[in-house]
């Protein structure tokens, strides 16, 4: 079954209209999605190139060892997502929330972040390299081994945050 069918079936399952829970393992995807409920969806070792997600929820989802290239995430809800060992290259994230998100062993390279919230998140070994954007907010963010080398953000507001404090 293609990744597109798996994701659309997961959306139906979440909305009580049939379908089945999604688990993408080793899949590739290049589609555009809007308004999907992908809460609880599990992605592992999958590649996304040029995929776009608009007004999509990923609450309590889990992504492991995935690669995202030139993907666009707009108005998405990543509440309580767990992202481990994933790489994002040339991706754009805008108008989205990562409340209580857990990021571990992730790399964001040449990405654009605009109007994002990271309240109460936990980051471990996260590289944000050569990224740019504006209106980045976080209250209560905790991060260990976080690297912002080459990145530039305007209107970056971290409150009650602890980044790289030992």
C-alpha positions as CSV (number, residue, x, y, z in Angstrom):
1,X,0.0,0.0,0.0
2,X,1.4,3.5,-0.8
3,X,2.2,6.0,1.9
4,X,-0.6,8.2,0.6
5,X,-3.2,5.5,1.1
6,X,-1.8,4.6,4.5
7,X,-2.0,8.3,5.7
8,X,-5.5,8.8,4.2
9,X,-6.7,5.6,5.9
10,X,-5.2,6.8,9.2
11,X,-7.1,10.1,8.9
12,X,-10.4,8.1,8.4
13,X,-9.6,5.9,11.4
14,X,-9.0,9.0,13.6
15,X,-12.3,10.4,12.4
16,X,-14.2,7.2,13.1
17,X,-15.0,6.6,9.4
18,X,-13.2,3.3,8.8
19,X,-9.5,3.1,7.8
20,X,-6.7,1.9,10.0
21,X,-3.9,3.2,12.2
22,X,-0.9,4.4,10.2
23,X,2.6,3.0,10.5
24,X,5.0,4.1,7.7
25,X,8.1,2.0,7.7
26,X,10.6,2.5,4.9
27,X,8.1,4.4,2.7
28,X,8.7,7.3,0.4
29,X,6.3,10.2,0.0
30,X,5.9,13.3,-2.2
31,X,2.2,14.2,-1.8
32,X,0.4,17.3,-0.5
33,X,-2.0,16.8,2.4
34,X,-4.4,19.2,4.1
35,X,-6.7,19.0,7.1
36,X,-5.7,15.5,8.1
37,X,-5.8,14.0,11.6
38,X,-2.5,12.1,11.8
39,X,-2.5,12.0,15.6
40,X,-0.8,8.8,16.9
41,X,0.7,8.0,13.5
42,X,4.1,6.3,13.5
43,X,6.7,7.0,10.8
44,X,10.0,5.0,10.8
45,X,12.8,5.1,8.3
46,X,10.7,6.9,5.8
47,X,11.7,9.6,3.3
48,X,9.6,12.6,2.5
49,X,10.7,14.8,-0.4
50,X,8.7,17.9,-1.4
51,X,5.7,16.7,0.8
52,X,3.5,19.4,2.2
53,X,1.2,19.2,5.2
54,X,-1.3,22.0,5.8
55,X,-3.6,22.2,8.9
56,X,-2.6,18.7,9.9
57,X,-2.4,17.4,13.4
58,X,0.4,15.1,14.5
59,X,-0.5,15.0,18.3
60,X,1.2,12.1,20.2
61,X,2.7,10.8,16.9
62,X,6.2,9.3,16.7
63,X,8.8,9.8,14.0
64,X,12.0,7.7,14.0
65,X,14.9,7.8,11.6
66,X,13.0,9.7,8.9
67,X,14.4,12.1,6.3
68,X,12.5,15.2,5.2
69,X,13.8,17.1,2.2
70,X,12.2,20.4,1.0
71,X,9.0,19.6,2.9
72,X,6.5,22.3,4.0
73,X,4.5,22.2,7.3
74,X,1.9,25.0,7.6
75,X,-0.5,25.5,10.5
76,X,0.3,22.0,11.9
77,X,-0.2,20.8,15.5
78,X,2.8,18.8,16.8
79,X,1.6,18.6,20.4
80,X,3.4,15.8,22.3
81,X,5.1,14.5,19.2
82,X,8.3,12.4,19.7
83,X,10.8,12.9,16.9
84,X,14.0,10.8,17.2
85,X,16.9,10.6,14.8
86,X,15.2,12.5,12.0
87,X,16.9,14.9,9.5
88,X,15.1,17.9,8.0
89,X,16.9,19.6,5.1
90,X,15.5,22.7,3.4
91,X,12.2,22.4,5.1
92,X,9.7,25.2,6.0
93,X,7.7,25.2,9.2
94,X,5.2,28.0,9.7
95,X,2.3,28.9,12.0
96,X,2.7,25.6,13.9
97,X,2.9,24.5,17.6
98,X,5.3,22.0,19.1
99,X,3.9,22.1,22.6
100,X,5.6,19.4,24.9
101,X,7.3,17.9,21.8
102,X,10.3,15.6,22.5
103,X,13.1,16.0,19.9
104,X,16.2,13.7,20.2
105,X,19.1,13.2,17.9
106,X,17.5,15.5,15.2
107,X,19.1,17.8,12.6
108,X,17.4,20.8,11.0
109,X,19.7,22.0,8.2
110,X,18.9,25.1,6.1
111,X,15.3,25.2,7.3
112,X,13.0,28.1,7.7
113,X,11.0,28.5,10.9
114,X,8.3,31.2,11.1
115,X,5.8,31.7,13.9
116,X,6.5,28.5,15.9
117,X,5.9,27.7,19.5
118,X,7.9,25.2,21.5
119,X,6.4,25.5,25.0
120,X,7.4,22.8,27.5
121,X,9.4,20.9,24.9
122,X,12.4,18.7,25.6
123,X,15.4,18.6,23.1
124,X,18.4,16.4,23.3
125,X,21.2,16.4,20.7
126,X,19.3,18.7,18.4
127,X,21.2,20.6,15.6
128,X,19.6,23.7,14.1
129,X,22.2,24.5,11.5
130,X,22.1,27.4,9.1
131,X,18.4,27.9,9.7
132,X,16.5,31.2,9.7
133,X,13.1,32.6,10.5
134,X,11.1,34.8,12.9
135,X,8.7,34.8,15.8
136,X,10.0,31.7,17.6
137,X,8.6,31.3,21.1
138,X,9.2,28.8,23.9
139,X,8.2,28.9,27.5
140,X,9.7,26.1,29.6
141,X,11.8,24.6,26.9
142,X,14.6,22.3,28.1
143,X,17.5,21.4,25.9
144,X,20.8,19.5,26.2
145,X,23.5,19.5,23.5
146,X,21.6,21.9,21.3
147,X,23.6,23.5,18.5
148,X,22.3,26.7,16.7
149,X,25.5,27.1,14.5
150,X,24.9,29.5,11.5
151,X,21.3,30.1,12.4
152,X,19.6,33.5,12.6
153,X,16.1,34.1,14.1
154,X,14.4,37.4,14.5
155,X,12.0,37.8,17.4
156,X,13.3,34.8,19.3
157,X,11.6,34.7,22.7
158,X,12.6,31.9,25.2
159,X,11.1,32.3,28.7
160,X,11.9,30.0,31.6
161,X,14.1,28.0,29.2
162,X,17.2,26.0,30.0
163,X,19.4,25.3,26.9
164,X,22.8,23.7,27.3
165,X,23.0,24.3,31.0
166,X,24.9,21.7,33.0
